[in-house]
Amino acid sequence: MRVLIIEDDENIVESLSLSLRMRWPDVDISSAGMGEEGLQLVETFSPDIVVLDLGLPDINGFEVLRQVRMFSDVPIIILSVLGDEDDIVRGLEMDADDYIVKPFKKMEFLARVKSLVRRKNIPVDLTVYERGNFRVFLSLHHLYYNENKVTLTKSECLIFYKLIQNANTVVTYSSIARELWGDEYPGSIEAIRVYVQRLRRKIEEITGHSDFIETKSNMGYTFNLQE
Ligand code: CA
């Protein structure tokens, strides 16, 4: 496995590298402290996963993200600073696959990497799941309600699929965390809330209703579907 870390803080690069090596002794790691250099490495090093800091000294992380997406669909985890929720949303909308908020726990970082490696191994196909008036294309992340369409991020798509498959029953936070990351970790509930908030907005966009996903306090969510 090849991991590219684009981050100007050397301490963070070192701690990320250390965590990766402890979990995957054979991992091949490359790093760049500048955005331009990082962009070149995406091409020349052809990583399996990119960890991308949003605050870089030359060009910002969003610009790196935008340019990478012009030629590569490599899984990208963005590193954001605490309190910058807008940055996270913007990053996910620009097709980052996942995010982590600094400072983060080693376990949390590894869980995210693990989940992206796992997802990468799912074969791309055109599997469609239909229920009620919803239709979701699992590998394209397209969600339809009748003829109205919205594009989800991979994480939103996984959550939607999990919820609608189990419609009208409670889906717990921990089962969602396992679906996304293969594991639970401190802070996973917060992350799930961010995803669900966006997912709700997207569902409302195509259905005109905001009450499909109901929060069950301290437990998780229920997808309400009349069949
Ligand atoms: Ca930085």
Boltz pocket constraint, residues with backbone or C-beta under 6 A from the ligand:
constraints:
  - pocket:
      binder: B
      contacts: [[A, 7], [A, 8], [A, 9], [A, 53], [A, 54], [A, 55], [A, 56]]
      max_distance: 6.0
